[in-house]
Amino acid sequence: MFGGDGGNPGGFPPGFPMDGNDPFLRLMAGLGDIGKGINTISSRSSTRSSGGYTAQVDIADHGDYYGLKADLPGVAKDDINLTVHSNEVCLSAARHADADPGAVPFLTRERRMGSFERCWVLPTEILESGVKANFKEGVLTAELVKGKTHQTKINVL
């Protein structure tokens, strides 16, 4: 928001109190590091949804495989689709309403219904035959085994 300069840590406007012991200033100076290393694949992901429903997903690198964990409460196992192609993983699911919304007068309605598709491009290729998935108590877990990285040496002429 404010342009920074060498004598003005945190880029605060001229005349802003600059007490080095002020915890607010230390917090503001460190804000640039927030989120560093978190959600590193977000710039290579996509989401489509209807009804405002989508899943919360974690993907972790376990060395030989990626672990995917998705919260899908209220979703039937038959309404989940997990696909892998090369280094792209797509998860789609649908959560259906219990009854016709017009048939019962709701006092409050906060649960989202609808469908979504989320896709992520991972840093390495996935071995499609090595994917294992399990759905239990509304949580989908999957092991996405990493495939061999194909590297070709190119001779420069």
N, C-alpha and C positions, 0 to 999 in steps of 0.2 A: 504494500500500500504506500509506504514512504520510500523514497529513493535513499539508498544508503551511501555513505562515504566513509573513508578511512577513519576519520575522527569521530564518527557517530555510530557506535555499535548498535546493531538491530535496525538501523535505518530510520530512527525516530526523528521527528521534525526538530528544527532548531529551537532551543529554549526548553526542551523536554528535560526534566530532572534526570541526571545521569549518575545516580549513586550506584557504584559497583556492587554493593551489598543488597540492593533491592531485589527480592525474589521474583518480582514481576518482570524486571528487565532480564534476569537470567533465564526465565522461562521464555520470553520473547526471542532472546538470542538463540535459544536451542530449538525453536520451532522448525527450522529448516531441516532438522534431522528426523522429524516425526515421519513415520511410515517408510523410512529407508529400509529396503530389504523385504518389506511386507507387500504382498500382492504383486509380485514381480511379473506375473503373466497377465495382469489386468488390461494392459494396452493391446494385448493380442487375444481378447475374448469378445464374445458377443452374446446378447440376451434379447430374446423376443418373448413377450408374454401377453396373455389376454386375461382380463379380469383383475389385473394387478397382482396376481399370484406368481411368486418365484421362490426357488429354494435357496437356502443359505448353504454354501459349499466351501469346504476346505480341501486344498490339494497340497500334499506335503511330499518332499523328495526324500525317499528312504534309501538312496544309493542305487540298488538294483531295480527298484520300482517306485512309481508314484502312488501314494495312497490318497484316494478320494473319499470324502465323507460328506454326505448331503442329508440335511434334515428335511424329511418329506412326511410330516404328520398328516394323517387323514387321507393319504394317497394309497390306492390299492396297488398291489404288486404288478398286476396286469396293465396298469396305466403308466408304468415306468419304462423308458427306453434309453439304454446307454449304448452309444456307438463309438467305435474307434476307427480312424483311418489315418495311417501314417503317424503324424504327431498331433493330430487334432482329436479331441475328445468332446462328444456332445451328449448332453443329458436332457431328456424331455420327459415331462410328466403332466398329468392332469388331476385336479382335485374337483370332485363333483359335489354339488349341493345335496343335502340330505333330502330336501323336499322342494316342491314348487314354491318359490319365494312369495307368490301371491296367495297361496293356500293358507298360510299361517301368518298371523300378524306378529312381527318381531318387535320386542321392546328395544333390543340393541342387536346389531349385526356387525361383528368385527372380523370374523373369519373370512379370508379371501378364498374365492373359488376361481377356477379357470385352468389354463394350461400355460406352459412355458417351454422354451428351449434355450439352453445355455451351451455355448461351445468355447473351448479353450485350446489355444495352440501351445503345446508344451515344448520345452527346449530340446527334447530328444524324441526320436521315433518310439512308438509303442509296438510291442510284439502282440499283434491282435489275438493270436492263439493262446497267449499267456494271461489274458485278462480273467480275473476271478471277481465275482460280485455277490453280495449277500444283502438281503433286505430284512431287517428285524426291528420291531418296535418303532417303526416310522423313520428309521435311519438306514440309508443306503451306504454301504462301504464297498470299495472296490480296490483291488491291487492291479495297477497298470504296469506290467513288466516292461522294462526298457528293452528295446531292440538294439541290435548292433548298429553302431554309427558307421555309415559308409563314407569313407574318405578316399578321394582319388587324387593321386599326385599328378599334377599337370606339369609337363616339361615345357619350359619357356624356351622358344626358339630365338 
